[in-house]
Amino acid sequence: MLEAAGQQVVGKTPPLSPKSVDTYRSRLMKKLGINDIAGLVKWAIRGRSSWMTADGECP
């Protein structure tokens, strides 16, 4: 759900508020040393690609 949904959609799903989503994302980015959303997306794609099969499917 988090991959396809925007912040407002995730924030409307109980119990997360938009402020909580912002806080969690900011903390994660700080721990990873990432400065922008594009960097976070690149990090997520690299991590996901490491456990995907050769045909792009998730095991």
N, C-alpha and C positions, 0 to 999 in steps of 0.2 A: 504494500500500500504506500509506503513512504517513497518508493522509487517513482511512482506515477503521479502521486498527488502533490499539489502545491502546499505551501505553508498554511494558508487559510483552511484548506480542506482538512489537513491533518489536525490543525488547531481546533476545528469544530467537532472532532471525534473525541468523546470523553475518554479519559480525564485530562487530556492535554490542551492547554490554552496556547494561543499564538506566542505569548510571552515565554512560556516554558520551552516551546520549540526553539525560539531565538536563543534562549539561555543554553540549552543543551548543545545546539549547533556551535555557539560561540566557544563553549568550554572544550568541545571536541577539536575545533580548529586550533585553539590555543595549545592543547596537548600535542597535536600533530605538527605544529609549526606551520600551519597553512594560513595565508593571509586573505584569501578571497574565496567566493563560492565556486568559481571555476576550478581553483586548485583542489577544493574538496571533492568536486565531481570527478576530476582526473584521478585523485587518490582512490575513490570508490571504484572507478572503472578498472584501474590497475589491480586492485585487490580482488575484485570479482573475477577478472580474467585469469587469475592464477588458479582458481578452482573450477573453472568451466572446462567441459570436455572439448575435444578438437572441433566438433561441429557446432560449438557455441551454446550447447545445452547445459543446464545446471544439473548436476547429479542428484 
